[in-house]
Amino acid sequence: MRLLVFFDLPTKSDLDRKRYVKFRRFLLQDGYRMLQYSVYARFCNGLDAVAKHQQRLEDRAPGKGSIRLMVVTDKQYGE
């Protein structure tokens, strides 16, 4: 399974930019691969792993902005 993360975070103030960079670094260090700007994907072994990573994302999400998740199977991802 693949966990896709789509996000749109504000970057107007210095604090907002710091939060954006911190969230992006977390994604990269947690094994996500950038597909496009603000679109990242990670391989997960089953729904338990998806739930674990979803919780990790919720814990590290900045207070402002929009973050959306989508789970797709490997077959769907390949197509």
N, C-alpha and C positions, 0 to 999 in steps of 0.2 A: 504494500500500500504506500501511497505517497501523501504526505501532508503538505498542502500548498498554503502559503501565507501571503495575503495581499494586504498592504498597508498604505495609508496616506496620513503622514504625521506632519504637523506644522513645523516650519523652520524659520519663522520670522524673527524671533528673539534668540539671543545667545543661549538661553536656557533650553528653548525648544530644540535648537540644533544639537546641544549636548545630549538631550534625551534621545533624539533621532539616531545619533552616532552610537550611543550606548546600546540601543535596541538592535541596530544593525550588526554591531560587533557580537552581541549575544547570539544572534541567528547564525552568523558564520562560525562562531566557536562551538555552537551546539550541533553542527553538522548540516546545516542548511546550505543549499547551493543557489546562487542568484541566477534566476532565469531571465529577468528583466529588472529595471529599476523598480523597487518596491514590490517585487514578486519573487518569493523564495520557495524552494521545495526541499523536502527531506524524506528519505526512505524510512518506513516504520514496519516492524514485524507484527502486524495484527492490530486489533482495536485497543488492546491494553496499552500498547506503546503509543498509539495515537492519543489516548486519554492522558497518559503521562506527559507527553509533550504539549498537549493543549493546556494542561495545568501550568506547566513551566512558562508558556507564553503569557498566560493570564497573570502570573506572578510578576513578570518583568515588563508588562505593557506600560508605556507611559500613560499619564492621566488624560492627555488630549489626543485627538486624532481618531482614526478609524482603522481597525484591524479585523480582517475577515479570514476565516479558515475554510478550506475545502479538502475533503478526503476523497481520493480516487484510487482505483485498483491499478495494478501495474499494466493490465491490458488497456484500460482507459487512458492511462498516461502515455502509453506507447502509440496510441492512435492519434 
